[in-house]
Amino acid sequence: MARIAGQTAEHAGWLARFGYWFSMRRFGRVVEPLAVSAHHRAILCGYSAYELALDRTRLVDKRLKTLASLKAAALVGCPF
């Protein structure tokens, strides 16, 4: 659970609503980091660009990227 409540689709801008649609299409729900970052457009753009670049890279195996991401989140105590 995040300390900040996520932005609802009714109050979100067009960019956040596109992100919500994409998240629903890909994961079946709106992921919490996306909803929280939707409060600030610049943060949402940066976060989205980072996630897209991370997803598109082919230098490292996808399974290894996921494992490294999970380990990094566990080390810092990230609830996501």
KENU-770821 format. One line per 10 residues: their letters; for each residue x negated, y, z negated of N, C-alpha, C. Coordinates in steps of 0.02 Angstrom, whole numbers. Example, Ala and Ser with C-alpha at 12.3 -4.5 7.8 and 13.67 -1.06 7.14 Angstrom:
2
AS> -660/-284/-390/-615/-225/-390/-660/-165/-390 ~ -642/-112/-354/-684/-53/-357/-645/2/-394
***
This chain:
80
MARIAGQTAE> -42/-59/0/0/0/0/-44/62/0 ~ -32/106/46/-70/168/51/-47/219/0 ~ -92/264/-18/-73/317/-65/-29/369/-32 ~ -34/375/34/7/422/71/60/383/109 ~ 122/406/104/176/373/141/167/384/216 ~ 182/335/255/175/340/327/226/387/358 ~ 208/415/415/252/460/452/306/418/486 ~ 368/439/480/423/403/512/426/422/586 ~ 456/380/625/461/392/697/503/454/712 ~ 551/469/670/594/527/681/556/593/673
HAGWLARFGY> 507/594/630/468/655/616/401/656/653 ~ 386/605/689/321/600/723/324/634/791 ~ 267/655/815/262/685/881/261/632/936 ~ 255/654/997/258/607/1053/198/559/1053 ~ 140/583/1032/81/541/1031/88/485/979 ~ 113/502/921/123/453/868/177/402/888 ~ 230/427/920/282/381/942/257/332/994 ~ 212/355/1038/181/309/1086/139/257/1049 ~ 102/279/999/63/232/959/107/182/923 ~ 164/205/897/211/160/864/237/108/913
WFSMRRFGRV> 255/131/973/280/85/1024/228/32/1041 ~ 165/55/1050/111/8/1067/99/-41/1010 ~ 101/-16/948/91/-59/890/147/-111/884 ~ 209/-90/896/265/-137/894/258/-190/949 ~ 235/-169/1007/226/-215/1063/171/-266/1049 ~ 117/-243/1017/60/-286/1007/64/-328/944 ~ 86/-297/888/85/-332/824/154/-349/797 ~ 207/-324/827/274/-338/803/296/-292/746 ~ 254/-244/727/270/-195/675/223/-136/683 ~ 240/-82/651/196/-23/651/146/-33/595
VEPLAVSAHH> 82/-35/613/30/-47/563/23/15/519 ~ 9/4/456/8/58/407/-46/111/420 ~ -107/93/440/-156/146/454/-134/194/510 ~ -97/169/558/-72/211/612/-19/259/585 ~ 26/235/544/79/277/517/50/331/471 ~ -2/315/434/-32/364/389/-71/416/429 ~ -108/394/479/-148/441/518/-104/485/564 ~ -41/468/572/4/507/615/21/575/584 ~ 4/586/521/16/651/490/-27/706/521 ~ -84/689/549/-131/739/577/-151/716/647
RAILCGYSAY> -135/758/697/-145/738/767/-218/723/784 ~ -265/763/759/-336/752/775/-361/687/745 ~ -339/671/685/-359/608/653/-328/550/691 ~ -266/557/712/-233/505/751/-269/493/817 ~ -290/546/850/-326/538/914/-394/503/903 ~ -429/524/852/-494/494/837/-488/421/817 ~ -440/407/775/-429/338/752/-408/293/810 ~ -364/319/853/-341/280/910/-398/267/960 ~ -439/318/973/-495/310/1019/-545/259/992 ~ -558/262/927/-604/214/896/-577/142/902
ELALDRTRLV> -514/132/886/-485/65/889/-483/39/961 ~ -468/83/1009/-467/62/1079/-536/43/1103 ~ -586/83/1085/-655/67/1104/-679/3/1072 ~ -661/-8/1010/-680/-69/975/-648/-130/1007 ~ -586/-122/1028/-550/-177/1059/-577/-193/1129 ~ -600/-142/1165/-622/-150/1235/-694/-174/1242 ~ -734/-169/1191/-804/-188/1197/-811/-263/1208 ~ -861/-281/1248/-871/-352/1265/-941/-376/1246 ~ -980/-335/1210/-1048/-353/1193/-1052/-408/1140 ~ -1002/-411/1097/-1000/-460/1043/-936/-500/1049
DKRLKTLASL> -938/-563/1031/-880/-606/1033/-824/-578/990 ~ -762/-583/1013/-704/-556/977/-697/-586/907 ~ -710/-649/900/-705/-682/834/-757/-653/786 ~ -817/-640/810/-869/-611/768/-852/-539/748 ~ -822/-500/794/-801/-432/778/-748/-433/723 ~ -701/-478/729/-648/-483/679/-676/-503/611 ~ -721/-549/611/-753/-571/549/-793/-515/516 ~ -830/-477/556/-869/-421/530/-824/-366/504 ~ -769/-353/537/-721/-303/515/-690/-323/448 ~ -672/-386/442/-643/-412/380/-693/-408/323
KAAALVGCPF> -755/-426/335/-807/-423/284/-820/-351/261 ~ -822/-305/309/-833/-234/292/-775/-207/250 ~ -714/-226/268/-656/-204/230/-657/-233/159 ~ -678/-296/153/-682/-327/87/-736/-294/43 ~ -791/-274/74/-845/-242/36/-825/-175/8 ~ -787/-136/45/-766/-70/22/-699/-70/-15 ~ -667/-128/-17/-603/-133/-53/-545/-104/-14 ~ -547/-107/51/-495/-79/93/-433/-124/92 ~ -373/-95/79/-313/-137/77/-285/-154/145 ~ -314/-125/199/-289/-139/266/-320/-201/293
***
